[in-house]
């Protein structure tokens, strides 16, 4: 699968970088990077809708206080791993957890170490949300719990859930290569209680004590009614993958679907919401 890379030169860069990310996420762009005041956005060729993109660009060009230009590049699948490896930074959460790629230096560390081979995962733009969910997971008391990791990607959340004592983890993703990657990373980290599965939310069955979903706002809203049916009473739901500006909308929607708001955390403009099933 080839990807399209859009390079945006924005003036001023801030706060328009966050505005562009928010709008592009709405039309299925998957990942974002910032390099020397250039915003890069990525989407698979299969998901790219040129008419929606052009409509958005025309809308943004009407903003008097903004000047921008962009160029479009094609990123072949065979080149993407090298791009990812060159920009994947370690995630360090206090003295509790570090998430490394195989090529990172491994110094002594007193907490949990997870090794992730990213493969076809994208960029460093979601490190804040990974950080937020992982940080919160340490306070969930996951011992002997049934966990659903929805949109599992590399499998890092599923792996941490097992390291924290979860009895069983179902890790679902809609991309076959993510399912394969999650399975490989689970084995790399000596995990045996992770079931890496291909499918969308309507293919998930069972009851879970904890649901982890680090996706994006629109997908989370579409899936929230399903989460309400899949989670046990008093179960914990962690949502991330969206901006702090989206908190109220998602909070209200979760409450409408039978969840009680418990806590929120944010990091560099990204948000994580925690709920309890009523």
C-alpha positions as CSV (number, residue, x, y, z in Angstrom):
1,X,0.0,0.0,0.0
2,X,1.5,3.4,-1.0
3,X,1.0,6.5,1.0
4,X,0.5,10.2,0.1
5,X,2.6,12.7,2.0
6,X,1.5,16.3,2.1
7,X,4.1,19.0,3.2
8,X,2.5,22.2,4.4
9,X,4.3,25.4,4.8
10,X,2.2,27.5,7.2
11,X,2.5,31.2,8.1
12,X,2.1,31.6,11.0
13,X,2.9,28.0,11.9
14,X,1.1,28.2,15.3
15,X,-1.8,27.7,16.0
16,X,-2.5,26.8,12.4
17,X,-0.5,23.5,12.7
18,X,-3.1,22.2,15.2
19,X,-6.0,23.5,13.1
20,X,-4.7,21.7,10.0
21,X,-4.2,18.4,11.9
22,X,-7.7,18.6,13.3
23,X,-9.3,19.2,9.9
24,X,-7.1,16.7,8.0
25,X,-8.0,14.1,10.6
26,X,-11.6,14.6,9.7
27,X,-10.9,13.4,6.1
28,X,-8.9,10.3,7.1
29,X,-5.3,11.5,7.3
30,X,-3.7,9.1,9.7
31,X,-0.4,10.6,11.0
32,X,1.4,13.9,11.3
33,X,4.9,15.1,11.8
34,X,6.4,18.5,12.4
35,X,9.9,19.2,11.0
36,X,11.5,22.7,11.0
37,X,8.1,24.5,10.9
38,X,6.8,22.2,8.2
39,X,3.7,20.1,8.9
40,X,3.7,16.7,7.2
41,X,0.5,14.7,6.9
42,X,0.1,11.1,5.7
43,X,-2.8,9.1,4.2
44,X,-3.0,5.9,2.2
45,X,-3.7,6.3,-1.5
46,X,-6.9,4.1,-1.0
47,X,-8.3,6.5,1.6
48,X,-7.4,9.8,-0.2
49,X,-10.4,11.7,-1.5
50,X,-9.2,14.5,-3.7
51,X,-12.5,16.4,-3.8
52,X,-12.7,16.5,0.0
53,X,-9.1,17.6,0.2
54,X,-9.6,20.4,-2.4
55,X,-12.7,21.6,-0.6
56,X,-10.8,21.8,2.7
57,X,-7.9,23.6,1.0
58,X,-10.3,26.2,-0.5
59,X,-12.0,26.7,2.9
60,X,-8.6,27.3,4.6
61,X,-7.4,29.7,1.8
62,X,-10.3,32.0,2.8
63,X,-8.7,32.6,6.2
64,X,-7.3,36.2,6.0
65,X,-4.8,35.7,8.8
66,X,-3.2,32.5,7.2
67,X,-0.9,32.0,4.3
68,X,0.1,28.5,3.3
69,X,1.4,26.4,0.5
70,X,1.8,22.6,0.1
71,X,3.3,19.9,-2.1
72,X,2.3,16.3,-2.5
73,X,4.6,13.4,-2.5
74,X,4.1,9.6,-2.9
75,X,5.7,7.4,-0.3
76,X,6.1,3.8,-1.5
77,X,5.4,1.1,1.0
78,X,9.0,-0.3,0.7
79,X,10.5,3.0,1.8
80,X,8.2,3.7,4.8
81,X,10.0,1.5,7.3
82,X,13.2,3.6,6.9
83,X,11.2,6.8,7.3
84,X,9.6,5.5,10.5
85,X,12.9,4.2,12.0
86,X,14.6,7.5,11.4
87,X,12.0,9.4,13.4
88,X,10.7,7.0,16.0
89,X,11.7,8.3,19.4
90,X,11.7,6.4,22.6
91,X,8.7,6.9,24.9
92,X,9.9,7.2,28.6
93,X,7.3,7.5,31.4
94,X,9.1,8.4,34.6
95,X,10.8,5.4,36.0
96,X,7.9,3.1,35.2
97,X,8.1,2.4,31.5
98,X,10.2,2.8,28.4
99,X,9.1,1.9,24.9
100,X,12.0,1.4,22.6
101,X,12.6,0.2,19.0
102,X,15.2,-2.5,18.4
103,X,17.7,0.0,17.2
104,X,17.6,2.2,20.4
105,X,20.3,1.9,23.0
106,X,19.3,-0.1,26.0
107,X,20.7,1.3,29.2
108,X,19.9,0.0,32.7
109,X,16.3,0.8,33.6
110,X,14.3,-0.2,36.8
111,X,10.8,-0.2,35.2
112,X,9.1,-2.1,32.4
113,X,10.9,-2.1,29.0
114,X,8.8,-2.8,25.9
115,X,10.5,-3.4,22.5
116,X,8.5,-2.4,19.5
117,X,9.3,-3.0,15.9
118,X,7.1,-0.4,14.2
119,X,7.1,-1.7,10.7
120,X,4.2,0.0,8.8
121,X,3.1,2.2,11.8
122,X,3.4,5.9,11.2
123,X,5.4,8.8,12.6
124,X,5.9,10.2,16.1
125,X,2.7,12.3,16.1
126,X,0.8,10.0,18.5
127,X,3.5,9.6,21.1
128,X,1.6,12.0,23.4
129,X,-1.4,9.8,23.3
130,X,0.6,6.7,23.8
131,X,2.2,8.3,26.8
132,X,-1.1,9.4,28.3
133,X,-2.8,6.0,28.0
134,X,0.3,4.1,29.2
135,X,0.7,6.4,32.2
136,X,-2.9,5.9,33.2
137,X,-2.7,2.1,32.8
138,X,-0.4,1.9,35.8
139,X,-3.3,3.0,38.0
140,X,-5.9,0.6,36.6
141,X,-5.2,-2.5,38.7
142,X,-5.1,-4.8,35.6
143,X,-4.4,-8.0,37.5
144,X,-6.5,-10.8,36.1
145,X,-8.6,-8.4,34.0
146,X,-10.0,-9.0,30.5
147,X,-8.8,-6.2,28.2
148,X,-9.8,-5.0,24.7
149,X,-7.2,-3.0,22.8
150,X,-9.2,-1.4,19.9
151,X,-7.1,-0.2,17.0
152,X,-4.0,-2.0,18.4
153,X,-1.5,-0.9,15.8
154,X,2.0,-2.1,17.0
155,X,0.4,-3.7,20.1
156,X,2.2,-1.6,22.6
157,X,-0.9,-1.1,24.8
158,X,-1.8,-4.8,24.7
159,X,1.8,-5.7,25.7
160,X,1.8,-3.2,28.6
161,X,-1.6,-4.7,29.7
162,X,-0.1,-8.1,29.9
163,X,3.0,-6.8,31.7
164,X,0.7,-5.3,34.3
165,X,-1.0,-8.6,34.9
166,X,-4.0,-8.7,32.6
167,X,-5.5,-12.2,32.2
168,X,-6.3,-11.9,28.5
169,X,-6.1,-9.2,25.9
170,X,-7.9,-9.1,22.5
171,X,-6.1,-6.7,20.2
172,X,-8.2,-5.7,17.2
173,X,-7.1,-3.7,14.1
174,X,-8.6,-3.2,10.7
175,X,-5.2,-3.3,8.9
176,X,-3.8,-6.8,8.3
177,X,-0.2,-5.6,8.6
178,X,-1.0,-4.1,12.0
179,X,-2.4,-7.5,13.2
180,X,0.8,-9.2,12.0
181,X,2.9,-6.5,13.6
182,X,1.1,-6.7,16.9
183,X,1.6,-10.5,17.0
184,X,5.3,-10.2,16.2
185,X,5.8,-7.6,18.9
186,X,3.9,-9.6,21.5
187,X,6.3,-12.5,20.8
188,X,9.3,-10.2,20.9
189,X,8.2,-9.2,24.4
190,X,7.5,-12.8,25.6
191,X,3.8,-12.2,25.8
192,X,1.4,-15.2,25.7
193,X,-2.0,-13.8,26.6
194,X,-2.5,-11.4,23.6
195,X,-4.9,-12.5,20.9
196,X,-4.1,-10.3,17.8
197,X,-7.2,-10.1,15.6
198,X,-8.3,-8.6,12.3
199,X,-11.6,-6.8,12.3
200,X,-13.6,-3.7,13.1
201,X,-15.7,-3.1,16.2
202,X,-18.8,-5.0,14.9
203,X,-16.7,-8.2,15.0
204,X,-15.7,-7.9,18.6
205,X,-17.7,-10.2,21.0
206,X,-17.4,-10.8,24.7
207,X,-17.2,-8.8,27.9
208,X,-14.2,-6.8,29.1
209,X,-13.1,-5.2,32.3
210,X,-11.0,-2.6,30.5
211,X,-11.2,-1.1,27.0
212,X,-8.3,0.9,25.5
213,X,-9.0,2.9,22.4
214,X,-6.3,5.2,21.0
215,X,-7.8,6.1,17.6
216,X,-9.3,9.4,16.5
217,X,-12.4,11.4,17.4
218,X,-14.8,10.3,14.7
219,X,-13.9,6.6,15.0
220,X,-14.3,6.8,18.8
221,X,-17.7,8.4,18.5
222,X,-18.8,5.7,16.0
223,X,-17.6,2.9,18.3
224,X,-18.7,4.3,21.7
225,X,-22.2,2.5,21.6
226,X,-20.3,-0.8,21.0
227,X,-18.0,-0.1,23.9
228,X,-21.0,0.3,26.1
229,X,-22.2,-3.2,25.2
230,X,-18.8,-4.8,25.4
231,X,-17.7,-3.6,28.8
232,X,-18.7,-4.9,32.3
233,X,-20.5,-2.7,34.8
234,X,-17.8,-0.6,36.6
235,X,-15.4,-1.4,33.8
236,X,-12.8,1.2,32.8
237,X,-12.7,2.9,29.4
238,X,-9.7,4.9,28.2
239,X,-10.1,7.0,25.1
240,X,-7.3,8.9,23.4
241,X,-6.1,10.0,19.9
242,X,-7.8,13.5,19.9
243,X,-7.1,17.1,20.9
244,X,-8.0,18.8,24.1
245,X,-10.5,20.8,22.1
246,X,-12.5,17.6,21.4
247,X,-12.8,16.7,25.1
248,X,-16.3,18.1,25.8
249,X,-17.8,16.5,22.7
250,X,-16.5,13.1,23.5
251,X,-17.2,13.4,27.2
252,X,-20.9,14.2,26.5
253,X,-21.2,11.4,23.9
254,X,-19.7,8.9,26.3
255,X,-22.1,9.9,29.1
256,X,-25.0,9.6,26.7
257,X,-23.9,6.0,26.1
258,X,-23.9,5.0,29.8
259,X,-20.5,6.0,31.0
260,X,-19.5,8.1,34.0
261,X,-16.6,10.5,33.4
262,X,-13.8,9.8,35.8
263,X,-10.7,11.8,34.8
264,X,-8.8,13.5,32.0
265,X,-5.2,14.0,31.2
266,X,-3.5,16.1,28.5
267,X,-0.1,16.5,27.0
268,X,1.0,19.0,24.4
269,X,-2.5,19.6,23.1
270,X,-3.5,15.9,23.1
271,X,-6.1,14.4,25.5
272,X,-7.0,11.2,27.2
273,X,-10.3,10.6,28.9
274,X,-11.1,7.9,31.4
275,X,-14.7,6.7,32.1
276,X,-16.4,4.1,34.3
277,X,-19.4,2.0,33.0
278,X,-22.5,2.8,35.0
